[in-house]
Amino acid sequence: MPIVIMAALWFENLFTQRMGHLPGIDYENLFASIPTIIGAILTKSLLAIVIIGIVSLAVIRMIM
């Protein structure tokens, strides 16, 4: 999958839109992105990246 498509999907979910305001940051997705990016650098496997991202977001949602 091209990196541009992945980056566009990532940025779309990282920021929240409100009319008349600057974009806000979705902190759940931001915190879940950190282990996902580290996993992407280490493994370079799309399956591992998706699993790490889903698990990290689930853990963050359980904590928050």
N, C-alpha and C positions, 0 to 999 in steps of 0.2 A: 504494500500500500504506500503510495507516495507520501513523503514527509509533510508536504504542504496540506494535504487533506487531513492528516492527523493533527497538525498544528491548528488548523481552522476549527476542527471539532473541539480541541482542548481549550482554545481561547473563547469559544462560544459558551462553554460551560463554566469557565473560570470567572467571567464577569456577569453581573446582573444589570439589567437596564431598568431605568425609571425615567419617565418623561420629565424633562426640565432639570435633571440632575446629572452629575457625572457618573460614569459606570462605577458600580460597587463591586467589591471582591467577594466571591462565594468562598468563605474560609474552609468549609468542608472539602470542597474540591481542591483548593490550594494545598491543604495539608495531606490529602490523599495523593496528590501529584508528586510529592517529594519521594516517597518510597517507590512509586511507579517509575519515575525518571531514573532513580538509582538502579532499579531492576532492569530497565531498558538498556542502560549503559553496560551493565554486567553481563546480561544474558543474550541480548539482541534477538530474542525469540518473541514473536507476537503473542503466542499462547501464554507464555510466562508473564508478559507485560499486562495482558488482560486480566489474568488471575490475580496478580499482585494488586492491580488497580481496584478490582472488585472487593477483594478481601480488605484492603486498607480503607476503602470508603465505608464498608460495613462496620469495621471496628471503630472508626471515627464517629459514625452515626450512633453506635451503641454507647459510646462515651459521652457524646454531647446530647 
